Amino acid sequence: MFYQYDIACQEDMKHLNARHPDVTHVLHLAAQAGVRHGLTHPMDYAKTNLFGFVNMIETCRNWKKLEHFVYASSSSVYGGNTQYPFSVQDSVRHPLSLYAATKQSNELIAYAYHHAFQLSCTALRFFTVYGPWGRPDMAIFLFTKALFEDEPLTLFNEGNMWRSFTFIDDIVDSVTRLLTSPLPSCPFYQLFNLGSSNIHSIKEVLEILERLTQKKARVQQEPAHIMDVPKTHAGLDNQDLVFSSKVSLTEGLERFVTWYKQFYLGA
């Protein structure tokens, strides 16, 4: 069953509430993503990530049978943190992008609803999720496209930025497990890092993609972007309760390239 609604539209959310009054679980993934888009389109983030989020969680409050509100946060909330690996206990008071600030705001809003209305909430801090059907503005997609089309690609800071690249299937398995696990008897608020504990550089990703595509990249070097953090590293913390990283970077990139060739190149 699919409905196309605008989460920032109160009438749409009222309609959803009225049509399905017995909702017990909500997985909220809708958001304006990406850190660089915020430089030129800040209101997109305010509308979807702030007003839309409040509209969604308010709708959840009105579902009388709701047991669990799960929503996507982001590793970007760690901002300029230089303590590695990142722990959910770390301070997140220094976001480096508007996107990060909106995601941190989501966590604060959810906690306020938990406190005021006993709403059980779980924030999932995703770390650089990639794979088939991934966002076309992310590096892995852009690199693959440029390699197959023999077009130049941009490499920031010579590729010396490190990420906890996390394959989409591992994320789906973990979220499904979380949603189907028994819940505590009392209202709760919790945070999880969902990301691989293994980190890899952007340069390494490009080298693997060159090998998988059998193409040589035409690289244009650029300095580090003001909104890019040098490294993200998912700390284990309590993530082992819900997250298990099964797909290595090489295997994940191989699956992505296979999908890309089938979907875009008919191969």
N, C-alpha and C positions, 0 to 999 in steps of 0.2 A: 504494500500500500504506500503510495507516494503522494504528498501534497507539496505544491510549490508555494511556500509562504515567505514573507519578509519578516525576520525576527524583530526588526525595528518597528514594525507596524503593530500597534496595540490591537487593532481590529482583527488582524490575522491571528494573533495569539488567542484572543477571546474566542474566535471561531474554532480554533483547534481544541481549546479547553472544553467548549460546549459539545463538540463532536465526539471527543474521547474523554469522558469524565473519570474513567477508572484507571488512568495511567499509573503504573507503580515504579517504573524506572525511566530515567532520561539520560541519554548520552548526547551531550551538546558539543558539536565540533564546528559549528558555523562561525566563521571569523574572517576579517580582513587580515591576510597573512603577509609576511615579508617585512623586512626592516627598512629597505630603501624607498619603497613606495610612500612611506610616511613623510619624506622630505617634500614631496610635491602634492600629496593628496591627504592631508591630515584629517579632513572631515570624514573620509571613508572609515578611518579607524574609530573616530568618535561615534559615528552612527552605528556601526555594526558591533564593535568590540565593547563599547560602553553602554549606549542606550539599548542596543540589541540584547546585550547580556542581562541587563537589569530587567528588561521585558521578559526574557526567557525564564529567569529565576523567579520572577514574580508570578509567572504562569505556573511554575512548579509549586510555589507556595499554595496556590489555589486548588491544586489537585489533592484532594483529601486522602487518597490512598497512596500517595507517593512515598516510596521507601528510600530511594537513592538518586541523587543528582550527581552525575559524573560529567566533568567538563575538561576540555583541552586547555591547559596552560602552555607554557613553553620554557625551554632551557634559557631563552633570552632574558628571563627575569633575573638571572644571576649577574647580568650586566658586566661591570668591571671587576668582578670577583677574581682574585688571583690565588685563591686557595683551591688546590686540585687534589682529588676530584671534588666536584660540587656535591654538597650535602643539602638535604632539605632543611637542615638546621642552620644553614648559612644565611647571612643577611642578604636581603634582596632590595635594599633601599637605594641602589644607584643604577637604574636602568639607563642604557646607552641609546635607546631608540624609542620613538613614540609607540611602536608595536609592543616593545617590552613593557613600557609603562602601562599600557592598556591591559596586558596580561597580568601584571602584578595587581592592578586595580580589580580585575576579576576575582583574584584570590581573596582580596580584602572584602569585596562585596559578598562573596559566598560565605566568608566567615561571619560577617554581620548577620546574614540571613540564618545561618546555623545558630548563632547566639540568640537572636530575637525570636525566631520561629521554630527552633528545634529541627531545622532541615538538615538531613544527613547529606554531606557533600564530600566529593573526592576530586582533587585537582591532579591532573596528569601533566607533568612537565616533559613534553616530548623533546627528544634530541635528534635533530637533523634526519627526519624520516625520508626515506627514498624507496623507489621501486616502481613497478609498472603502474601506469596511470598517475604518476607523480606530477607535481607542479612544474610547468614548463619554464618557470623563471628561476629554477634552482640550478646550481652548478652542474650536477651530474647530467641533467637533461640538456642544458645548454652546450656542455662539452660534447656530448654524444651527437647532437644535431650538427654542430660545427664540424666534427670529424667526418661524418658521413657526407656532408655537403662541401667539404674542402673549403670551409670558410674560416677566417681568423676568429680566435676566441680570446677573451680577456682573462688574464691571470693576475689577481691582486696579490701584492706583497710576495711575488715570485712563488706563490703557492704555499708559503710557509705559514699556514693557518691550520689548526688542528680541530677535528670534530669527532664526536661520538656518532658516527654514521650508523643508523638503525634501520634495518630492513622492514618494510611494511608488514610482512607476514608475522614477524615477531610482535609488532605492535598490536595487530588484530587478535592474535592468540592471547596476548596479555589482557587486553581490554575485555575480551569475551570472558576470560577466566574471572576477572574482577566483577563483572556484571552478574555472573552466575554463582558467585561464592556466597555462602551464608553471611548474613549481616548481623552485627552486634544488636543487642536488644534495645540499647539506648541510642539517641541521636549522636552522630559523630561528625568530625571534620578531619580530613586527612590529605596528605600530599605524597605523591610518588614521583620519583624520577623514572621515566621510561626511556632508556637509552642504553646502548652498548657500553660496557666498561672498557672496551678497546678503542683507542683513538688513532686516527690516521690523518695525514696531512692532505690538503687539497692537491698538492703536487703529486702525491702517491696515487690519488684517485685518477688523475689525468694519465699517469703512466700506465695504470691498469687498463683504462679505457682505450688507450692507444694500442695496447697489446690485443685486446678483445676485438677491436674493430679493424685491426691491421692497417691503421691509418696513422700518419704523423701530424701532430697538431701544428697549426700556424699560430703561434702565441704572440699576443700583444701584452706587454707588461704594463701594469698600472700600480701605483702605490696603494697601500691599504686604505680601504674605505673608512670614513670617519665612524660609521655605524657598525662596522665589523669588529667582533671581539677576536683576539688572537687564538683563543682556545676554549673549547667546551669539553667537559669530561664528566660523564654521568657517574656519580658516586653510587655505591651499592646501597648504603643505608638499609631501608626496609624494602627495597624494590624486589628483592628475591621472593617476597611474598606473592607478587603478581607478575613479575617480569622475568623472562628467560630469553637470552640471546642465543639463537640457534644458527642463524645464517651469517657466515663470515662476509667481510667486505667483498672479497673476490667473487664468492658465489653469488652474492646479491647483485653485484654489477654485471655478472654474466647473465643472470636472469633478466635484468633490466635491458641489456643490449639485445637479447633475444626477443623480448617483447617489442622493443623499439623497431627492430628490423621487420617484424611481422606486421606491426600496426601502421608504420609510416613508409616502409619500403616494399611491402608485399613479399618479403623474403621468407 
